[in-house]
């Protein structure tokens, strides 16, 4: 079995993906503490699981964070294909969002003192 872990440092959340259910992995863990990653990694070893720690990624919970994510995607697209961090699906999904954000922040979008749709 393989276990995948992703840590989002800005909000202290940890995401797990497993190739099969293993309830023992989630017992006796002090959730919502800084000890979660180390204890969970230790437990995967004890249970004989193979583990992969995915690279840290930003949390997207504000418009500014979304814009930064879109900008990172655009820069990532300029790299050689084997070096991409964003999947083509993610990059494709971000493009219409970027266009919509751009249209909302253009001067014509604020005509007449109104902002937004």
C-alpha positions as CSV (number, residue, x, y, z in Angstrom):
1,X,0.0,0.0,0.0
2,X,1.1,3.5,-0.7
3,X,0.3,6.6,1.4
4,X,0.5,10.2,0.0
5,X,0.8,13.2,2.2
6,X,0.5,16.9,1.4
7,X,1.1,19.7,4.0
8,X,-0.4,23.2,3.6
9,X,1.8,25.2,6.0
10,X,-0.4,28.4,6.0
11,X,-3.3,26.7,7.6
12,X,-1.8,23.6,9.2
13,X,-3.9,21.2,7.2
14,X,-2.6,17.8,6.1
15,X,-4.1,15.9,3.2
16,X,-3.8,12.1,2.9
17,X,-4.3,9.8,0.0
18,X,-4.2,6.0,0.5
19,X,-4.4,3.1,-2.0
20,X,-6.5,1.2,0.5
21,X,-8.2,2.0,3.9
22,X,-6.0,1.7,7.0
23,X,-7.8,2.9,10.0
24,X,-4.8,2.3,12.3
25,X,-2.9,5.2,10.6
26,X,-5.4,7.7,12.0
27,X,-5.6,6.6,15.6
28,X,-3.7,8.2,18.5
29,X,-2.7,11.2,16.4
30,X,-2.9,14.6,18.1
31,X,-4.8,16.4,15.3
32,X,-4.5,20.1,14.8
33,X,-0.9,20.1,16.2
34,X,2.5,20.5,14.6
35,X,3.2,16.9,15.5
36,X,0.9,15.4,12.9
37,X,3.4,15.1,10.0
38,X,6.2,13.5,12.0
39,X,3.9,11.1,13.9
40,X,2.0,10.1,10.8
41,X,5.2,9.4,8.9
42,X,6.5,7.4,11.9
43,X,3.2,5.4,11.9
44,X,3.4,4.6,8.2
45,X,6.8,3.1,8.8
46,X,5.5,1.1,11.8
47,X,2.6,-0.2,9.7
48,X,4.9,-1.2,6.9
49,X,3.4,1.3,4.4
50,X,5.3,3.0,1.6
51,X,5.0,6.8,1.9
52,X,5.4,9.7,-0.5
53,X,5.5,13.3,0.8
54,X,4.2,15.6,-1.9
55,X,5.7,19.1,-2.2
56,X,4.2,21.8,-0.1
57,X,1.6,23.9,-1.8
58,X,-0.1,27.2,-1.0
59,X,-3.6,27.4,0.4
60,X,-5.9,29.4,-1.9
61,X,-8.4,31.1,0.4
62,X,-8.2,34.7,-0.8
63,X,-8.3,36.4,-4.2
64,X,-4.7,37.5,-3.8
65,X,-3.7,33.8,-3.2
66,X,-5.7,32.8,-6.2
67,X,-3.9,35.4,-8.4
68,X,-0.5,34.2,-7.1
69,X,-1.5,30.6,-8.0
70,X,-2.6,31.7,-11.5
71,X,0.7,33.6,-11.9
72,X,2.7,30.5,-10.8
73,X,0.8,28.4,-13.3
74,X,1.6,30.8,-16.1
75,X,5.3,30.8,-15.2
76,X,5.2,27.0,-14.9
77,X,3.8,26.7,-18.4
78,X,7.0,28.2,-19.8
79,X,9.2,25.4,-18.3
80,X,10.0,22.2,-20.1
81,X,7.1,19.8,-19.9
82,X,8.9,17.4,-17.6
83,X,9.5,20.2,-15.1
84,X,5.8,21.3,-14.8
85,X,4.4,21.4,-11.3
86,X,0.8,22.1,-12.6
87,X,-1.1,19.4,-14.5
88,X,-2.5,20.5,-17.8
89,X,-6.0,20.1,-16.3
90,X,-5.2,22.5,-13.5
91,X,-3.6,25.0,-15.8
92,X,-6.6,24.8,-18.2
93,X,-9.0,25.3,-15.3
94,X,-7.1,28.4,-14.1
95,X,-7.1,30.1,-17.5
96,X,-10.9,31.0,-17.5
97,X,-10.7,32.1,-13.8
98,X,-7.7,34.3,-14.7
99,X,-9.7,35.9,-17.6
100,X,-12.7,36.5,-15.3
101,X,-10.5,38.1,-12.6
102,X,-8.8,40.3,-15.2
103,X,-12.2,41.5,-16.5
104,X,-13.3,42.3,-13.0
105,X,-10.2,44.3,-12.2
106,X,-10.2,46.3,-15.5
107,X,-11.2,50.0,-15.4
108,X,-14.3,49.4,-17.5
109,X,-15.5,46.9,-14.9
110,X,-15.8,49.7,-12.4
111,X,-17.7,52.2,-14.6
112,X,-20.4,54.1,-12.9
113,X,-19.0,53.5,-9.4
114,X,-20.1,49.8,-9.5
115,X,-17.7,47.0,-8.9
116,X,-18.4,43.4,-9.7
117,X,-21.0,41.6,-11.8
